[in-house]
Amino acid sequence: MTALNRAGWRPEMNAVGGADDNVTFTGNRALMLEEALIFEIGSTETTGVDFDETAPAADFGALARTAPIGLPGLSESETVRHYTRLSRQNYAIDLGLFPLGSCTMKHNPRLNEKVARMSGFADAHPLQPQETVQGAYAVIHELAEWLITLTGMHSVAMSPKAGAHGELCGILCIKAALEARGEDRRVILVPESAHGTNPATAAFAGFTVEDIPATEAGRVNLEALKARLGPDVAGVMITNPNTCGLFERDMKAISDAVHAVGGYVYCDGANFNAIVGRVRPGDLGVDAMHINLHKTFSTPHGGGGPGSGPVVLSEALAPFAPLPFVTKQGDGFRLIEEESAGEDHPQTFGRMTAFHGQMGMFTRALTYILSHGADGLKQVAEDAVLNANYVLRSLEGVLDAPFAASGPCMHEALFSDKGLAEGFSTLDIAKGLIDEGYHPMTVYFPLVVHGAMLVEPTETESKAALDQFIGALRSIAMRAKNGDPALKSAPHFAPRGRLDETLAARKPVLAWED
Ligand SMILES: *Cc1c(COP(=O)(O)O)cnc(C)c1O
């Protein structure tokens, strides 16, 4: 057989109505191209590159290979086609609405990309002499000023490289502040409505995590929180707006109570896009909060990166911020990198990253901020909230919306699996959405709701786009309520149907074996 034989693939694998229907010779269906593993396409007997037979063997010593390496041999065009075909089986923000709650999958303006690719930014090296990268430092500094202004905080650590990394930065600042006070407080309180990274961060930093229950209305139970406060409490970590898509209205009262017992307030600000320009967390008594540049201020993300999670800090925590950081000096900027530069920042907890942070994300985020302006950013929050409420109110009649009675939601709408037909679940609805050409919404998170479905449309979707999504979700919800058996085996039109995701996660097959 030739290299084009897709060994191991059988047409029945993606047949719709049974093995005999819709079968093509190639396995392709018009523009939906079937693709085998690269090892199945390329033979280990051939190579896409011509090496000179007489080339002298390099002297690798004991590291020299003794057996064939078993890599598939493909030409350049075969390789390009393989990966391009695979890329077409994926969903992307440039293909359609990406309703993943808690992820803020908004449109990434191309202007951001253009600026990030300007050679002065894109080609700068972190080890260049400081006087040659003053422009890059100016970008970091200007972005930092915007973040401080928008949040009403004292200062900002720019280097953390993602939201969870920012959480760790904030918690390490709290730990350093407590050590400086000579106090050994071990407990961080985390409400049920917090993002999962919050308890993980606190535990990773060596704290003991204790849950605070939510109210019926999906918010932190202030009385329960107050009752638990004491001299062993280092602080709280509160996601606001929370993962139920609700604003924590008691935030100021929570901060006051925590401060009164000597603790610190960490706010997970990944959902800042719902309140930017409307609320300044500094006014609510927050001591540390990360901002996901890759959510609130656009910048592409997904598939594991890249992100950027600057942490704004209160005056109390600012002295403990990590190195390195940029400061303005006269007309120029200086990078404070050395712990030995003690006089500059003697109480720093140390360093989290090798260099200054995600430069590409900084340029994109600053471009986004400058192209919106202060008034435009406020409108971002308002439109994101409006769109989420449109989704919530359009679907609350067909899907159970547990907190719909507590008033408007923020940037995301939360539904539960209550009322689906016997044997039907949130998973069936998610899989049905794939057939409708959508990436599923976030499912089974947050945990406070049974069979949660969390939809975040973001502000960049038009009413027409929302109406189509709502129509699709309503149709699937009705099928799940009426017990349509076909939904149990959805997706039918995707390259692969239902996979055993648990098995794939528990026993991943990561190596190709002949
Ligand atoms: C996305 C998110 C995080 C984690 O951010 P990463 O950049 O993925 O590490 C934390 N909290 C909330 C509320 C989030 O939405």
The ligand as a Tripos MOL2 file, in Angstrom:
@<TRIPOS>MOLECULE
LIG
   15    15     1     0     0
SMALL
NO_CHARGES

@<TRIPOS>ATOM
      1 C1         -9.2420   31.3280   33.9530 C.3       1 LIG1
      2 C2         -9.4090   31.5010   35.3890 C.ar      1 LIG1
      3 C3         -8.3410   31.2510   36.2770 C.ar      1 LIG1
      4 C4         -7.0200   30.6530   35.8490 C.3       1 LIG1
      5 O1         -6.3360   31.3970   34.8770 O.3       1 LIG1
      6 P1         -5.2230   30.6860   33.9910 P.3       1 LIG1
      7 O2         -4.6480   31.7880   33.1540 O.co2     1 LIG1
      8 O3         -5.9060   29.6390   33.2040 O.co2     1 LIG1
      9 O4         -4.2070   30.1110   34.9250 O.co2     1 LIG1
     10 C5         -8.5350   31.5070   37.6090 C.ar      1 LIG1
     11 N1         -9.7160   31.9630   38.0630 N.ar      1 LIG1
     12 C6        -10.7600   32.2040   37.2390 C.ar      1 LIG1
     13 C7        -12.0510   32.7330   37.8050 C.3       1 LIG1
     14 C8        -10.6460   31.9850   35.8830 C.ar      1 LIG1
     15 O5        -11.6910   32.2150   35.0860 O.3       1 LIG1
@<TRIPOS>BOND
     1     1     2 1
     2     2     3 ar
     3     2    14 ar
     4     3     4 1
     5     3    10 ar
     6     4     5 1
     7     5     6 1
     8     6     7 2
     9     6     8 1
    10     6     9 1
    11    10    11 ar
    12    11    12 ar
    13    12    13 1
    14    12    14 ar
    15    14    15 1
@<TRIPOS>SUBSTRUCTURE
     1 LIG1         1 GROUP 0 **** ****
